[in-house]
Amino acid sequence: MTVPRILSIAGSDSGGGAGIQADIKTITMLGGYAMTAITAITAQNTLGVTEAMPVPTAIALAQIEAVVSDLGVDAVKIGMIGSAEMAEAIADFLSPSPAARKGGERELPVVFDPVMIATSGAVLADNDTIAAFERLMAVATLVTPNAPELAALTSVPVDGEAQLEIAARALAERHGIAVLAKGGHLAGNRLTDLLIDRDGAVTRWTSERIETRHSHGTGCTLSSAIATELAFGRTLPQAVERARSYVRAAMLAAPGLGHGHGPMGQGLGRIHFAPPQAG
């Protein structure tokens, strides 16, 4: 493997702050090769989502099959899913082979960000689609819900760190997967993220909250960063720690665009390419 190949299965954000666009920037900045399968097309900016249209399931699967059959894949990130039918089809495609179930093949890392509501408040998944998330969680290595998403997935009220851990453990035990419960939606100047591993081990990260309106795409950026780090062979705690650090750096490097929830600076303010001067 010369470069880790990461497939992002997610929706398109015309404003470039989240979704496929954020994933491509993140994967590239972290040294991976970004491939995409677009599940939905949205018309949105920093103020909100004005239109959203699911891509036909057959087209989404054709994208996945096209890149996997030729380029190969070392990790998968799943974000916005356009429909319940789409969720079921992607889960079928990613279901482990018999050899993988017996341990005869390396497990393909799959990071699932169960996107339900955009930063602006727009609903991005209906009840049927959320119900179909069960299939995707069953094939995932890691699920990365924020507090409201975790509450919706478990029916456990989440209004503090203790409840965050209870709900995360319930979800992890239900599917035999790892869960990264994100505490950014909880109150307080400090936020805590909890990783519940498959064996029940807990890893906590606590950080000072970055006060900014430029937080659009944090979940997309975090999940695609974790997928990239896993493709490099990092352990799950290592991947999460490095991804969290990248997200915080990107928030601090935000370009200050838009009049609402602005995009992050996944490029970290790096100097742009300049062609050599003639002569």
BELMONOR-V617982 format. One record per residue. PHI is phi in whole degrees, -180 to 180 (999 if undefined). Layout:
PHI / PHI
//
This chain:
999 / -87 / -148 / -63 / -104 / -115 / -100 / -100 / -108 / -165 / -90 / -93 / -110 / -62 / -80 / 79 / -88 / -136 / 59 / -53 / -63 / -65 / -64 / -60 / -61 / -65 / -60 / -65 / -64 / -92 / 96 / -99 / -109 / -89 / -125 / -136 / -134 / -86 / -100 / -157 / -115 / -118 / -106 / -152 / -142 / -73 / -92 / 154 / -102 / -99 / -148 / -146 / -135 / -65 / -82 / -54 / -56 / -62 / -70 / -63 / -65 / -63 / -63 / -61 / -64 / -63 / -78 / -68 / -69 / -106 / -90 / 82 / -150 / -112 / -165 / -127 / -115 / -115 / -119 / -61 / -114 / -74 / -164 / -64 / -59 / -63 / -60 / -63 / -67 / -67 / -62 / -61 / -64 / -91 / -59 / -61 / -72 / -55 / -65 / -68 / -63 / -88 / 87 / -85 / -131 / -68 / -67 / -79 / -65 / -127 / -108 / -112 / -99 / -76 / -67 / -122 / -135 / -72 / -55 / -74 / 105 / -69 / -78 / -113 / -148 / -83 / -62 / -65 / -66 / -62 / -63 / -74 / -58 / -56 / -65 / -69 / -66 / -68 / -107 / -86 / -83 / -143 / -116 / -124 / -79 / -84 / -61 / -63 / -67 / -64 / -64 / -67 / -79 / -117 / 62 / -105 / -60 / -123 / -130 / -168 / -65 / -63 / -68 / -59 / -70 / -61 / -67 / -64 / -64 / -63 / -69 / -63 / -70 / -65 / -115 / 66 / -125 / -90 / -130 / -104 / -90 / -93 / -98 / -64 / -84 / -82 / -73 / 124 / -80 / -118 / -121 / -124 / -108 / -118 / -106 / -101 / -79 / -61 / -89 / 91 / -66 / -114 / -124 / -116 / -126 / -121 / -138 / -68 / -69 / -89 / -81 / -160 / -89 / -94 / -125 / -68 / 95 / -63 / -67 / -63 / -63 / -63 / -67 / -71 / -66 / -63 / -59 / -64 / -65 / -65 / -65 / -77 / 97 / -68 / -71 / -61 / -61 / -63 / -63 / -65 / -62 / -67 / -66 / -62 / -63 / -66 / -61 / -64 / -65 / -68 / -65 / -71 / -99 / -56 / -77 / 78 / -91 / 82 / -111 / -126 / -78 / -75 / -74 / -82 / -108 / -60 / -77 / 58 / 68 / -66 / -66 / -74 / -63 / -130 / -65 / -61 / -72 / -68 / 79
//
